Every structure is written in C-alpha cells, then in structure tokens.
Amino acid sequence: MPVVSIRHLTTYRYRNPVGFGEHRMMLRPLEAHDQRLLSAEMEITPEPSLHREICDVSGSSVGVARFAGRSDRLAFESRVRVDHRPETGFDLEGEDSALGHEPFRYGPQDAQELARSLARRHPSGEVEAWARRFLRTVGRTRLANLLSEMTQAIHADFTYATRLQGPPQAPRTTLQTRTGSCRDFAVLMIEAARSLGLAARFVSGYIYSTSPKSGHTGGGHTHAWVRVYMPSCGWTDFDPTNGLIGGRDLIRVAAVADPRHALPLHGSWAGLASDFLGMDVEVEIAVEAALVTQPNAELRVARSA
C-alpha cells in the first residue's frame, strides 16, 4: 500500500506590515484504520507567539496559532506522510442495508448518534425527486448499488468547474445548472442521500493517484467528497467528482456534518483593506514508489493551478 507525502503551502501577501489575529488550520489527516499518520510538520512564518493542536467536536485535528508582531507576509507550510490502506466494506453489507420507497430507518441508537448527519440543510423537492431516480421500481434497493449509481451519475452527467473560494452553492442550483466544484457536487449528494433517510457527511482532504492515466479532478488543492453511514459497512467514501467508490486515492482531513466546519485555513488580520495583495496556494502530492504495491507504478505530482 502507498505512503503518500503531502506538502501544502498557503501564503498571504500584504503591501504594508499588518497585525494578525488567531488563525485555525485543518491540514492534518485523520488517524483511522485505513490511513495512519507517519509524520506531520507545520512551519509558520512569522513564528507565532502560540501554536497548539486541539481536537474539535468532529474528531478532526485543528491547529491554533496566535501572533504578537506585524508582517507583510504570512505563510503556513504543512508537510505530512500518510500510510494509506483503503478498503471498501461492501462485502459486509447485509439485509439491513437496503432501502424501499420509504425513508431509510437506522436503529434507535445509531439514529441518535447520527442526528446531525441526517438533518437536511437545503430541503428541495427537486433534489429528493432526483435521488429517488436511483431506487428500484419494484422491491428494495441495496445501499451499495444506490450510492454507487448516484456517484457515477454526478460524475458522468455534471460538468466540473474550478471555484476555490466561497461556500458551496445550493444543491438545487447544482442540479439545475449541471455544473459545480467538488464541494458543490459533495453537497448535492449529501442532500440527496439525506432526503432518502441516509446519514451523510462532507469530507475535506486530498486526492492522489499512482497512475498518471487516472484523470482525477481536484488535485493541486484540497478536495471534497462524501461519506455515508451504511449499517454493517460503517462510514463509506464516495467521490462524485471523480466517480470513485471507497477510499482509494482519497486522504481524509475532516469529515463533518456541515461544510462550514471543514475550512482548511481561516483567520483575521488588522490593517487597511488596500494592504491585502493576494493569497497563493501550493499543494504537492507524491507517492513513495518503493512502498507502492504495484512495483512499476509511476508517480504523479499534483500542483496548484
């Protein structure tokens, strides 16, 4: 299985030295059975007066930095190495992982734990009608089939458009225009799944590949996709932007009920509005060839546009 190294550099530039308020970073991959963090380094320039790592309500690692001085440049450089061993547990799917024409029902204990991931944030009859297209007309539909077909439908029928700033657009807008960013496609699928009674989360992280022929979309920046809770199988990854089923090629940093809680980096600064010159983001991803299971696998490096 591959060891993946990720370098993520964000630089803010200012015309004159400005003051900085607290900044929070979500750049450290999650620890789980399918991804193990081997090393993590964070370099911040200028050096903060305080730098701590905390665990937020979703279980994600959040870096907190505070500053005492002023500068015309602020840079955050994260370097991590991850041992990635993705699996998809569809072979565990049982009779409790099927959906009829009524909304799916989890057991009482699961439903209580999953409440925030079940709550719809953009109710829309159009989105629900679109979601129901993936149900069998007769009998029950296996969740693995339904969610896989929904993932592939977005990948095949919608057009990707790069949009690096701003919140995800409303799912109804994505459905009507048939275009959007990875965040927009993720939010559409989340709302579609929730309309059927399925718990779904927004995932932020990185995408990579051991093959240059993959044609993955979303490299060079953070990427977004979906996790759905399937009884017996647990939380399972679906990437509608690239049509990926399971965690292959996907490194999770955060998995949250609300996309607003998965910002890679945010903070404040004090100065004139005209002082801000711009922000630059560089993401480099490499697979360590010696540890890839396919001995002749080629390396692919994704860089920001």
CORFENNOR-V153905 format. One record per residue. N is the residue number from 1. RES is the residue in three letters. PHI is phi in whole degrees, 0 to 359 (NA if undefined). PSI is psi in radians with two decimals (999 if undefined). Layout:
BEGIN
N_RES_PHI_PSI, N_RES_PHI_PSI
END
This chain:
BEGIN
1_MET_NA_2.61, 2_PRO_283_2.62, 3_VAL_257_2.18, 4_VAL_249_2.23, 5_SER_253_2.39, 6_ILE_229_2.21, 7_ARG_245_2.15, 8_HIS_232_1.98, 9_LEU_242_2.18, 10_THR_240_2.23, 11_THR_233_2.23, 12_TYR_255_2.35, 13_ARG_241_2.44, 14_TYR_227_2.61, 15_ARG_291_-0.69, 16_ASN_232_2.79, 17_PRO_301_2.33, 18_VAL_234_2.87, 19_GLY_268_2.71, 20_PHE_238_2.36, 21_GLY_271_-2.93, 22_GLU_294_2.41, 23_HIS_240_2.50, 24_ARG_237_2.37, 25_MET_238_2.29, 26_MET_241_1.47, 27_LEU_231_-0.14, 28_ARG_269_2.09, 29_PRO_301_2.61, 30_LEU_290_2.55, 31_GLU_271_2.25, 32_ALA_202_3.08, 33_HIS_296_-0.44, 34_ASP_257_-0.04, 35_GLN_211_2.15, 36_ARG_242_2.23, 37_LEU_281_2.08, 38_LEU_271_-0.64, 39_SER_201_2.69, 40_ALA_209_2.22, 41_GLU_229_2.49, 42_MET_229_2.14, 43_GLU_246_2.18, 44_ILE_240_2.27, 45_THR_232_2.15, 46_PRO_289_2.82, 47_GLU_297_2.26, 48_PRO_286_2.73, 49_SER_284_-0.36, 50_LEU_212_2.38, 51_HIS_217_2.07, 52_ARG_227_2.70, 53_GLU_250_2.29, 54_ILE_232_2.91, 55_CYS_250_2.12, 56_ASP_275_-3.07, 57_VAL_297_-0.45, 58_SER_275_-0.13, 59_GLY_93_0.06, 60_SER_280_2.66, 61_SER_273_2.26, 62_VAL_236_2.18, 63_GLY_272_2.39, 64_VAL_240_2.18, 65_ALA_233_2.39, 66_ARG_233_2.63, 67_PHE_231_2.61, 68_ALA_252_-0.51, 69_GLY_256_-2.87, 70_ARG_235_2.69, 71_SER_199_2.77, 72_ASP_264_0.14, 73_ARG_210_2.43, 74_LEU_224_2.14, 75_ALA_229_2.44, 76_PHE_235_2.06, 77_GLU_240_1.99, 78_SER_256_2.33, 79_ARG_230_2.11, 80_VAL_226_2.72, 81_ARG_232_2.31, 82_VAL_232_2.25, 83_ASP_275_1.93, 84_HIS_252_2.11, 85_ARG_228_1.21, 86_PRO_288_2.54, 87_GLU_219_2.68, 88_THR_240_2.16, 89_GLY_269_0.57, 90_PHE_297_-0.44, 91_ASP_291_-0.19, 92_LEU_269_-0.12, 93_GLU_298_2.28, 94_GLY_242_-2.90, 95_GLU_294_-0.38, 96_ASP_281_-0.01, 97_SER_249_0.95, 98_ALA_219_2.64, 99_LEU_233_2.31, 100_GLY_266_-2.60, 101_HIS_268_-0.08, 102_GLU_267_2.71, 103_PRO_304_2.54, 104_PHE_296_2.53, 105_ARG_237_2.07, 106_TYR_278_2.86, 107_GLY_297_2.73, 108_PRO_306_-0.77, 109_GLN_292_-0.76, 110_ASP_297_-0.76, 111_ALA_300_-0.67, 112_GLN_294_-0.75, 113_GLU_292_-0.51, 114_LEU_264_0.11, 115_ALA_308_-0.82, 116_ARG_292_-0.48, 117_SER_273_-0.08, 118_LEU_261_-0.40, 119_ALA_290_2.21, 120_ARG_281_2.36, 121_ARG_252_-0.25, 122_HIS_223_1.14, 123_PRO_304_2.30, 124_SER_204_2.19, 125_GLY_297_-0.58, 126_GLU_295_-0.74, 127_VAL_293_-0.73, 128_GLU_296_-0.73, 129_ALA_297_-0.70, 130_TRP_296_-0.73, 131_ALA_298_-0.65, 132_ARG_289_-0.21, 133_ARG_297_-0.38, 134_PHE_267_0.05, 135_LEU_272_2.51, 136_ARG_295_2.50, 137_THR_291_-0.49, 138_VAL_231_2.35, 139_GLY_82_-2.89, 140_ARG_257_2.70, 141_THR_248_2.22, 142_ARG_296_2.39, 143_LEU_299_-0.66, 144_ALA_300_-0.73, 145_ASN_292_-0.82, 146_LEU_301_-0.88, 147_LEU_289_-0.59, 148_SER_293_-0.75, 149_GLU_293_-0.65, 150_MET_295_-0.74, 151_THR_300_-0.83, 152_GLN_292_-0.57, 153_ALA_294_-0.76, 154_ILE_296_-0.76, 155_HIS_299_-0.69, 156_ALA_275_-0.60, 157_ASP_258_-0.17, 158_PHE_245_2.66, 159_THR_256_2.23, 160_TYR_283_2.41, 161_ALA_224_2.17, 162_THR_294_2.24, 163_ARG_210_1.82, 164_LEU_270_-0.24, 165_GLN_232_2.81, 166_GLY_89_2.80, 167_PRO_287_2.85, 168_PRO_300_2.56, 169_GLN_284_2.83, 170_ALA_299_2.43, 171_PRO_305_-0.63, 172_ARG_298_-0.68, 173_THR_295_-0.77, 174_THR_300_-0.73, 175_LEU_294_-0.70, 176_GLN_287_-0.71, 177_THR_273_-0.33, 178_ARG_58_0.55, 179_THR_214_2.69, 180_GLY_169_3.06, 181_SER_271_3.10, 182_CYS_299_-0.62, 183_ARG_295_-0.69, 184_ASP_294_-0.75, 185_PHE_295_-0.67, 186_ALA_296_-0.79, 187_VAL_294_-0.65, 188_LEU_299_-0.83, 189_MET_293_-0.63, 190_ILE_300_-0.84, 191_GLU_294_-0.65, 192_ALA_296_-0.78, 193_ALA_296_-0.76, 194_ARG_295_-0.57, 195_SER_296_-0.36, 196_LEU_263_0.11, 197_GLY_88_0.27, 198_LEU_259_2.41, 199_ALA_282_2.24, 200_ALA_221_2.56, 201_ARG_233_2.67, 202_PHE_272_2.25, 203_VAL_245_2.32, 204_SER_244_2.42, 205_GLY_180_-2.49, 206_TYR_228_2.67, 207_ILE_241_2.48, 208_TYR_217_3.08, 209_SER_204_2.57, 210_THR_271_0.00, 211_SER_231_2.27, 212_PRO_289_-0.15, 213_LYS_272_-0.02, 214_SER_293_-0.64, 215_GLY_69_0.43, 216_HIS_300_2.46, 217_THR_258_2.45, 218_GLY_112_-0.09, 219_GLY_290_2.72, 220_GLY_95_-0.22, 221_HIS_215_3.10, 222_THR_295_2.69, 223_HIS_239_2.82, 224_ALA_225_2.47, 225_TRP_207_-2.77, 226_VAL_230_2.55, 227_ARG_238_2.33, 228_VAL_239_2.41, 229_TYR_273_2.06, 230_MET_246_2.13, 231_PRO_307_2.48, 232_SER_75_-0.68, 233_CYS_269_-0.41, 234_GLY_79_-2.84, 235_TRP_291_2.23, 236_THR_231_2.40, 237_ASP_274_2.44, 238_PHE_221_2.18, 239_ASP_249_1.67, 240_PRO_291_-0.39, 241_THR_296_-0.70, 242_ASN_248_0.00, 243_GLY_70_0.49, 244_LEU_269_2.37, 245_ILE_247_2.15, 246_GLY_91_3.12, 247_GLY_274_0.11, 248_ARG_303_2.26, 249_ASP_72_0.14, 250_LEU_240_2.17, 251_ILE_252_2.01, 252_ARG_278_2.36, 253_VAL_251_-0.70, 254_ALA_213_2.52, 255_ALA_226_1.92, 256_VAL_226_2.78, 257_ALA_285_-0.53, 258_ASP_236_2.17, 259_PRO_304_-0.43, 260_ARG_296_-0.30, 261_HIS_263_0.27, 262_ALA_233_0.62, 263_LEU_286_2.21, 264_PRO_299_-0.63, 265_LEU_202_2.27, 266_HIS_206_2.67, 267_GLY_182_-2.93, 268_SER_227_2.81, 269_TRP_215_2.78, 270_ALA_237_2.14, 271_GLY_170_-3.01, 272_LEU_285_2.53, 273_ALA_303_-0.60, 274_SER_288_-0.20, 275_ASP_288_-0.46, 276_PHE_286_2.13, 277_LEU_259_-0.46, 278_GLY_152_3.02, 279_MET_231_2.38, 280_ASP_240_2.41, 281_VAL_234_2.29, 282_GLU_233_2.25, 283_VAL_233_2.17, 284_GLU_240_2.26, 285_ILE_234_2.28, 286_ALA_223_2.58, 287_VAL_254_2.27, 288_GLU_285_1.89, 289_ALA_302_-0.63, 290_ALA_295_-0.36, 291_LEU_252_0.09, 292_VAL_281_2.39, 293_THR_295_-0.54, 294_GLN_272_1.93, 295_PRO_299_-0.44, 296_ASN_257_0.27, 297_ALA_298_2.43, 298_GLU_267_2.70, 299_LEU_272_2.57, 300_ARG_230_2.28, 301_VAL_248_2.17, 302_ALA_259_2.25, 303_ARG_236_2.74, 304_SER_292_2.61, 305_ALA_285_999
END
